[in-house]
Amino acid sequence: MPKVHVFARDHINTDEIIPARHLTSDIESELAKFAMEDYDKDFVKRVQPGDFIVAGADFGCGSSREHAVWAIRGAGIAAVIAPNFARIYYRNSINNGFLALECAGVVEAFQDGDEADLDLHAGTLTNQRSGQSLTFVPVPQFALDVQKAGGWLEYMRDHSQAQLEAESLDAVSTDAGHDHPGQGAHQNA
């Protein structure tokens, strides 16, 4: 069963996810060695394939670097779950076929090392230690399709221009944050 790695602080930026000094490669396995290094130097030693990161609000703020997604995924993380994400990190996650799930109360519900069950279809994340189950913002079908394809480039290759122009992201953030209006806010696409 996947384990949870808790990074409870809000506003963890892309330089903390993958320090700029290591942006010398675009190969995930190389970047993975340095994932979260400045926040927790032993993080990559503990991660097992399929584990999750639970993080505070506005995860992935800062510069627009896909390397932040690549490093975490390369380390074996299957999803990052946070109250909300910086818009650029969220979009980079979708573009790279990686799960960034918005879930209110997630930091309070987990301790580092807890085992978790993620059910994408039901939209739930369950802490196996406590039995507490949380509901996360549904992943837009578009994002699931991009994930299934392996990323945006792969998805684009397999779809016509008309299909691509019809796609949209309609999910509403659970909590206001950097570039996120929060639940109940209406945006025109």
N, C-alpha and C positions, 0 to 999 in steps of 0.2 A: 504494500500500500504506500502511495506517495507520502512524503513528509513535507511539512511546512517550515519554511525558513522565514522568520518574522524580522522585518526591518520597519519598526513602528513609526519612525520619524516621518513627518510630512516633508514634502519638497526635496526628495532625494533626486539630485540632478544627474544628467547624463555623464558628467565628468566623474561622479562617484560610482556610477554603474560600470563605466570603462574609462579610466583615466586617459586624458589626451596624450600622455607620453607613450601610450601603447597603441595608438592609432596608425601603426605602420603596416597593417595588414587588413585584408577584408575576409580572411579565412576564419570561420567561426571557431574551429578547434584552437587556433592560435590566440584569438581574442578571449576565449573562455578561460584561459589560464589566469587572466587578470580581472575577471568579473567581480565586481563589488570589493576589490582589493583594498581601497582606501577606507571603506566602511567596515569591512570584516575580512582580515587577511586570510582567515582559514575557511572562508565560505566555500570555495571550490573543492576543498578537501572533503567536505561533508555532503555535498550534493550527490544525489543518485539520479539516474535518468527517470524523468517523470515527476520529480518533485515540484513544489510550488513555492513562489515567493508571495508572502503577504506583506503589504507595505502601506505606509501612511498615504494621505491625500497628496495629489499633484505629483505622483511618481513620474519620473522621466522629464522633469522640467529642464530648462537650459538649452543647450545647442541642439540643432537638428542633426543628429548622427544616428544612422541606421546601425552603427557599430554597437550601440547600447542594446538593441534587440538581439543582434547576432551573438554578442558575448554571453548574454544570459541564456539564450537558447543553446548555444554551443556548450555551455556548462551542464546542460541536461535539464534545465527548467522547462516544464511543459506549459506553465501559465503564470502570469503575475496577477494577483488579485488585490485591489486597492479601492478605497472609496471613490476615487476618480483619478484621472491621468492628465498629464499635460497633453494638450491636443496633438502636438507633433509626435510624441512618443506613441500615443494611441494609434495614430494613422500609420506610423512606421511599423507598428505591430501588425496591423491589418495587412499592409502592403507586403509584409514578409511572412504572412501566414502563421502568425504567432498570437496566442490568446492573451489579451489584456482585459480582465473582467472587472467591472465596477460593482462593488458590493459594500453597502453601508454596514458599519459595525464589525467588519472583518478583523481589524487589528485587536479589538477587545475580545474577540471570540477564540483566538488561537494563541498558543505559546509555542516558542521555538521547538521544533522536533515533534509536534503533534502530527498524527497521521490524519489524512483528509481524504474524503471521497468527493470527487467532482462529477456531477451529473449535468452535462451540457443540455440535454433534452429537457430535463425537469427544471433546469436553472437553479440548482442547489449546490451548496458546498457544505459538507457535514464534517464536523470535528469528531473523530472516532473516540477520542478520550472522554469528551464531555457529552457527546450525543447531540450537541447543538447543531441545528441546521439553519443556514442562512440562504436567502434568495438573492441572486445577483441579477443585474440588468440583463435582459435577454441579448444574446449575441445576434446582431443582424444576420439574416440569411446570407447576405452578400459577403460578410466577413467570414462566415463558415465556408462558403463556396471558395473564397480566396485561400483559406487555410487548407482545404481539401486539395486544391490545385497545387499547393506548395509555395504560393506567393502570388503577388500581383502580376509579375511578368508572365508566369506560367498560366495564370488565369486569363490574361489578355490574349495570349497566343491561341487559346482555345475558344474564344468568343468573338462574334462579329462586332463591328463598330456600333451598330444599332443596339445590340445587347448591352454593350459597355456604357453607352450614353444613357440608358434607362436605369442603371444602378444608382442606389442612394443609400446613405446611412441615416436611418431614422431613429436610432436609439437615443434616449435622453439620459444624460448623466444623473447619477443619484444624489450628487452633492455639488454645490458650487465650488469651483476651483479655477485654477489658471485656464482661461479660455473656455470654461465650462459654465453655462448659466445655471445649471442645477435642475432638479426635477420640477416639472410644472412649467418651466419656461418654454416658450414656443419660438422656434426658429424657422424662418422660411429658407428652404433649400434652393 
